[in-house]
Amino acid sequence: MESVAKISELPNFGKKVVNAAGREILLVNIKGAIYAVENECPHQGSPMNTAVVKDGYIACPRHGYRFNLTDGSCTEHPECTLATFPVKVNGDDIFIEVGNR
């Protein structure tokens, strides 16, 4: 796992783009639960850092595809899955596992 940010840099309901293993990863904080997803919509590559986050989903700002923050699934378009990454918080440090996805 790679340390990518500090909890203090990610306020409640905040988002932050980080780089890990050569990829742009978007961190999302929802009431202390930290999620890590690829910062690119699998539909047409739109950056997700301006996406709306609501009810455990992140919606692409371009076409509104809604992805589950936990597993990246998209109910309306199951052929599109947003890459998600395991997150671990240790003290103030946020770690993610990017691997070879």
NORFEN-V696479 format. One record per residue. N is the residue number from 1. RES is the residue in one letter. PSI is psi in whole degrees, -180 to 180 (999 if undefined). D_LAST is the distance of its C-alpha to the last C-alpha in Angstrom with 2 decimals. Layout:
n = [N/N]
res = [RES/RES]
psi = [PSI/PSI]
d_last = [D_LAST/D_LAST]
//
This chain:
n = [1/2/3/4/5/6/7/8/9/10/11/12/13/14/15/16/17/18/19/20/21/22/23/24/25/26/27/28/29/30/31/32/33/34/35/36/37/38/39/40/41/42/43/44/45/46/47/48/49/50/51/52/53/54/55/56/57/58/59/60/61/62/63/64/65/66/67/68/69/70/71/72/73/74/75/76/77/78/79/80/81/82/83/84/85/86/87/88/89/90/91/92/93/94/95/96/97/98/99/100/101]
res = [M/E/S/V/A/K/I/S/E/L/P/N/F/G/K/K/V/V/N/A/A/G/R/E/I/L/L/V/N/I/K/G/A/I/Y/A/V/E/N/E/C/P/H/Q/G/S/P/M/N/T/A/V/V/K/D/G/Y/I/A/C/P/R/H/G/Y/R/F/N/L/T/D/G/S/C/T/E/H/P/E/C/T/L/A/T/F/P/V/K/V/N/G/D/D/I/F/I/E/V/G/N/R]
psi = [149/132/126/-19/175/145/-38/-17/-4/87/165/132/18/165/151/132/131/164/134/129/37/12/149/122/137/122/140/132/115/102/41/-12/124/130/150/123/158/140/41/123/133/-12/-60/19/13/139/137/-5/-15/10/156/133/127/136/38/10/155/130/126/133/-18/-53/-1/10/130/123/136/127/-24/-47/-1/2/154/106/-44/-28/77/-16/-14/122/127/129/132/159/142/141/141/136/129/106/-122/-4/137/125/143/154/108/-43/-148/42/999]
d_last = [13.68/14.67/17.72/17.27/20.44/23.57/24.59/27.71/25.79/24.44/27.46/27.68/26.22/24.89/21.72/20.44/17.95/16.49/14.54/12.01/10.41/11.74/10.36/12.85/12.36/15.25/16.91/19.45/22.35/24.21/27.18/25.46/22.28/19.35/16.27/13.21/11.70/10.48/13.86/13.92/15.18/13.53/17.19/18.58/16.61/19.04/18.36/18.07/20.01/23.23/22.24/24.54/23.50/25.75/26.00/22.39/21.06/20.04/21.67/20.74/23.75/24.19/24.50/24.20/21.29/20.89/17.60/17.77/16.58/15.83/13.53/13.14/15.49/18.22/21.45/23.28/20.63/18.52/16.96/15.14/12.47/11.42/8.00/9.33/8.99/11.59/14.68/17.66/20.93/23.40/26.63/25.98/22.56/19.25/16.31/12.61/9.80/6.83/5.83/3.79/0.00]
//
